[in-house]
Amino acid sequence: MAEQENFLSDLTGSFSSPCAENPTVAVMEAAYQHQGIPARYINCDVGKEQLEQAVAGAKAMGWRGFNCSIPNKQAIIEYIDELGTSAKVIGAVNCVIIRDGKLTGENTDGKGFVEALSEQIDVKGKTLALLGAGGAARAIAVESALAGATEITIINRDKKKGQELVDLINDNTKAKATFKAWTPGLRIDPLPDILVNATSVGLDDADALPDIDTESLESSLFVADVIPNPPQTALLRKAADKGCRTLNGLNMLVNQGALNLTYWFDKEADKEPMRKVLQKLFTG
């Protein structure tokens, strides 16, 4: 297959919806079409048991690269030749670049978030509090620490999981991380510079709210949510009512797609058509 006809594929064990309903597919296809890139982004359902064969197939067919989502973000590392700095620290890969048969693994989850955040507030020298300790929190915590955040508080119900993330940050970055137990109706105190909801609470549910005391939020606080749909979650609406500046998860997705394009084609992405297609998907 000629290089200009290469396909890119999302190797995933969780996405199996039609292309039109998959945000990543829609974003990448819109970007390719707008920038005249002769490529396609296709969605494949690949479980762990087929992962090795899928990677071999991608290399054999000359693909530029692919994305991985759960449950392949960690399993894919076994088949990677080299890891980027943040991917190595996070211990997970969601973007693979193929050059001359060599696979390089990157993690764009945290990069996309920090880039979106930096458009409104510089994370360098700031204190952060993260709700959750899952994959999104892990990526955001690592990237924020690498970007210069000084203190990061991990708020989670599972102490073991939360402490593991704290140890990861303390052992691999210059930031100071601490754990805080997530109790019902938690007050955000002491107040950080930035509060991030890195949980799935609010996804596809405009009324769902993380179990925190929103009255403890003050106007000096910057509140971010990784949830892209709906763009304005209940948490962001409550925060805005308290006078807080806010950031939704839509630009995080746009930035991830832009990073994909740059990694694979060595071109700067035009984010506007990517943003428009997401807004259409999520707001109609």
C-alpha positions in Angstrom: 0.0 0.0 0.0 1.5 3.4 -1.0 2.3 5.7 1.8 -0.2 8.3 0.8 -3.0 5.7 1.1 -2.0 4.6 4.6 -4.7 4.0 7.2 -4.5 4.9 10.8 -6.5 2.8 13.2 -7.8 3.2 16.7 -6.9 -0.2 18.3 -9.3 -0.4 21.2 -10.9 -2.9 23.4 -13.8 -0.6 24.3 -14.9 1.4 21.3 -16.9 -0.5 18.8 -19.5 2.1 17.9 -20.0 3.2 14.3 -17.6 5.9 13.1 -20.2 8.6 13.1 -20.8 8.0 16.8 -17.2 7.9 17.9 -15.8 11.3 18.8 -12.2 10.5 18.1 -13.0 9.1 14.6 -15.1 12.1 13.8 -12.4 14.5 15.0 -9.5 12.9 13.1 -11.5 12.4 9.9 -12.5 16.1 10.0 -8.9 17.1 10.5 -7.7 15.0 7.6 -10.3 16.3 5.2 -9.8 19.9 6.2 -6.0 19.8 5.9 -6.0 17.6 2.7 -4.2 14.7 4.4 -4.6 11.5 2.3 -5.3 9.2 5.2 -8.2 7.6 7.1 -8.8 7.0 10.7 -10.6 3.7 11.3 -11.9 2.1 14.5 -11.0 -1.5 15.4 -12.2 -3.6 18.3 -9.0 -5.3 19.5 -8.8 -7.2 22.7 -5.6 -8.1 24.6 -5.5 -11.5 23.0 -5.3 -10.0 19.5 -3.0 -7.1 20.4 0.3 -8.6 19.3 -1.1 -9.6 15.9 -2.8 -6.2 15.5 0.5 -4.4 16.1 2.3 -6.7 13.7 -0.4 -6.1 11.1 -0.1 -2.3 11.5 3.7 -2.5 11.0 3.3 -4.8 8.0 0.8 -2.6 6.2 2.8 0.6 6.7 0.5 2.5 9.0 1.7 5.8 10.4 0.5 4.9 13.9 -2.6 4.2 16.0 -4.3 5.1 19.3 -5.0 2.7 22.1 -7.7 2.9 24.7 -8.7 0.8 27.7 -7.8 -2.1 28.2 -4.8 -1.8 25.8 -3.0 1.3 27.2 -0.8 -0.7 29.5 -0.7 -4.0 27.5 0.6 -2.3 24.4 3.9 -1.4 26.2 5.1 -4.9 25.7 5.2 -4.3 22.0 6.7 -0.8 22.0 10.3 -0.1 21.2 10.6 3.3 23.0 8.5 5.3 25.4 8.1 9.1 25.7 8.9 10.6 29.1 5.4 11.0 30.4 4.2 7.7 29.0 7.1 6.0 30.8 6.2 7.7 34.1 2.4 7.2 33.7 2.9 3.6 32.6 0.4 3.8 29.9 0.3 4.6 26.2 -2.6 5.9 24.1 -0.7 7.1 21.0 1.8 5.0 19.0 4.0 6.4 16.2 5.5 4.0 13.6 8.6 5.1 11.8 10.7 2.7 9.8 9.2 -0.2 11.7 10.0 1.2 15.1 7.2 1.9 17.5 7.3 4.9 19.9 4.6 5.2 22.6 3.3 8.5 23.9 0.5 9.5 26.3 -1.5 12.5 25.1 -4.2 12.3 27.8 -2.4 14.6 30.3 -0.7 16.7 27.5 -4.1 17.5 26.0 -5.4 18.6 29.4 -2.4 20.7 30.4 -2.4 22.4 27.0 -6.0 23.3 27.3 -5.4 24.5 30.9 -2.5 26.7 29.8 -4.7 28.7 27.5 -6.4 30.1 30.6 -3.9 29.5 33.5 -0.3 28.6 33.8 0.1 25.4 35.8 3.7 26.3 36.7 4.1 27.1 40.3 0.4 26.3 41.0 -1.2 23.9 43.5 -3.7 21.3 42.2 -6.3 19.1 43.8 -7.5 16.1 41.7 -10.7 14.3 42.3 -10.0 10.6 41.4 -6.9 8.4 40.9 -7.8 6.5 37.7 -6.2 6.8 34.3 -7.2 10.4 33.6 -6.0 11.5 37.0 -2.8 9.7 36.6 -2.0 11.3 33.3 -3.1 14.8 34.4 -1.1 14.6 37.6 2.1 13.5 35.8 1.8 16.1 33.1 1.0 18.9 35.5 4.0 17.9 37.7 6.3 17.8 34.6 4.9 21.2 33.6 5.9 22.7 37.0 3.0 22.3 39.4 4.5 22.5 42.9 1.9 20.6 45.0 -0.7 18.0 44.0 -3.4 16.6 46.3 -4.9 13.3 45.2 -8.5 13.0 46.5 -9.8 9.4 46.3 -12.0 7.0 48.1 -9.6 4.0 47.6 -6.6 4.9 49.7 -4.3 2.3 48.2 -4.9 3.5 44.6 -4.6 7.1 45.7 -1.4 6.6 47.5 0.1 4.7 44.5 -0.4 7.8 42.4 1.0 10.0 45.2 4.1 7.8 45.3 4.4 7.9 41.5 4.5 11.7 41.5 6.9 12.0 44.4 9.3 9.4 43.0 9.4 10.7 39.5 8.8 14.4 39.5 9.8 17.5 41.5 6.2 18.1 42.6 5.1 17.3 46.1 2.1 15.0 46.2 -0.2 14.1 49.1 -3.2 11.9 49.6 -6.6 13.0 51.0 -9.5 10.6 51.7 -12.6 11.4 49.7 -15.4 11.5 52.3 -19.1 12.3 51.6 -19.7 16.0 51.1 -16.0 16.7 51.1 -15.0 20.4 51.6 -12.2 21.6 49.3 -10.0 22.9 52.1 -7.3 24.1 52.1 -8.2 25.7 48.7 -5.8 24.8 45.9 -5.2 27.1 42.9 -6.8 24.5 40.5 -9.4 21.8 41.2 -9.8 19.1 38.6 -12.6 16.5 38.3 -10.7 13.6 36.8 -13.6 11.1 37.4 -16.3 9.9 35.1 -19.0 11.6 37.2 -21.0 13.8 34.9 -20.4 11.9 31.7 -23.6 12.0 29.6 -25.4 13.2 32.7 -25.8 17.0 33.0 -27.1 16.7 36.6 -24.5 14.4 38.1 -22.2 16.1 40.5 -19.1 14.8 42.3 -19.7 14.3 46.0 -18.2 17.5 47.3 -19.4 20.5 49.2 -19.7 23.1 46.4 -20.3 25.8 49.0 -16.6 25.4 49.9 -15.6 26.7 46.4 -14.4 30.3 46.2 -14.1 32.7 43.3 -10.2 32.5 43.4 -10.4 28.8 42.5 -10.0 27.6 38.9 -12.2 24.5 38.3 -11.6 22.1 35.4 -13.6 19.0 34.4 -12.3 16.2 32.1 -15.9 15.5 31.0 -16.4 16.6 27.4 -20.1 15.6 27.1 -22.0 17.6 28.3 -19.5 20.4 27.9 -21.0 22.3 30.9 -21.2 19.8 33.7 -23.1 20.3 36.9 -19.7 20.9 38.7 -18.7 23.6 36.2 -22.1 25.3 36.5 -21.9 25.3 40.3 -18.3 26.6 40.1 -19.3 29.4 37.7 -22.1 30.4 40.1 -19.5 30.9 42.8 -17.5 33.1 40.5 -14.8 30.5 39.6 -13.1 30.4 36.2 -13.8 27.0 34.5 -12.5 24.7 31.8 -14.5 21.8 30.2 -13.1 18.6 28.7 -13.9 19.5 25.1 -10.6 21.3 24.4 -8.7 18.4 26.0 -10.1 16.1 23.3 -9.3 18.5 20.6 -5.8 18.9 21.8 -5.3 15.1 22.0 -6.5 14.8 18.4 -4.1 17.6 17.3 -1.2 15.9 19.0 -2.1 12.7 17.2 -1.9 14.4 13.9 1.4 16.1 14.7 3.0 12.9 15.9 1.9 11.0 12.8 2.3 13.5 10.1 4.8 16.1 11.5 2.2 18.8 10.8 0.6 21.4 13.0 -3.1 20.6 13.3 -5.8 23.2 12.6 -7.9 22.7 15.7 -11.0 24.7 14.6 -12.6 22.0 12.4 -11.9 19.5 15.2 -13.6 21.7 17.7 -16.6 22.3 15.5 -17.3 18.6 14.9 -17.1 17.9 18.7 -19.4 20.8 19.5 -21.9 19.4 16.9 -21.7 16.0 18.4 -22.1 17.1 22.0 -24.4 20.0 21.7 -26.3 19.3 18.5 
